[in-house]
Amino acid sequence: MHLLLLSNSRSPEGHYLQHALDAMAEIAGPRRRAVFVPFAGVSIEWDAYTERVQEALASLPFEIEGLHRAPDAHAAIDAAELILVGGGNTFALLKHCREKGLLPRIAARVRDQQVPYIGWSAGSNLACPSIRTTNDMPIVEPGGFDALGLVPFQLNPHYTNELPAGHQGETRDQRIGEFLLANPNATVVGLPEGDWLRVSPRGVQLNGPRPARIFLAGQPAQDIHSPALLPL
């Protein structure tokens, strides 16, 4: 399988997906026909979301179709040479994909037919066994938390353990620790802003400016500095 899992879509300067253009070109190779899954978009209309992605990736030779506009979503997935899944709300994304019967279709294309998968934020969460380590509010009922299961570990995009002064809530590490107490066999990768994972037959390659953090139940968290293959 070939996946590109981005923590986020915007650089600190606000540039949309520009930090990932080279990585996207590398994973795409000669492939051009891409389908974009906009269902994580809640405060943005799906047409506008698709246009934003098309504009951001205009320097790449992609032909991007919004899946919501396809007469037959399953046929569009089957015809795609690349699958792009955008960020937003992970619960909304999973709900729409489940209701449309897209989860097994996408998984089969990526796993069995080697179609590259590119996701950011919520789109990266969707590649995991479940969405239970998303940061998003459960604004809709997704009909279960199980997701695509393309990778065997859980992601926490936008990872940071910083706590604002005066804030009395849990840190991200504490929240992930709670998840691992309830799910002791799981592995969680905290993926900071600006980082991404490149999944290939070689393994899981970390790239980006900040160290990722690997969490296992009953063990100290391990920081991994880029570039490196993660010990997963």
Disulfide bonds with the S-S distance in Angstrom:
none
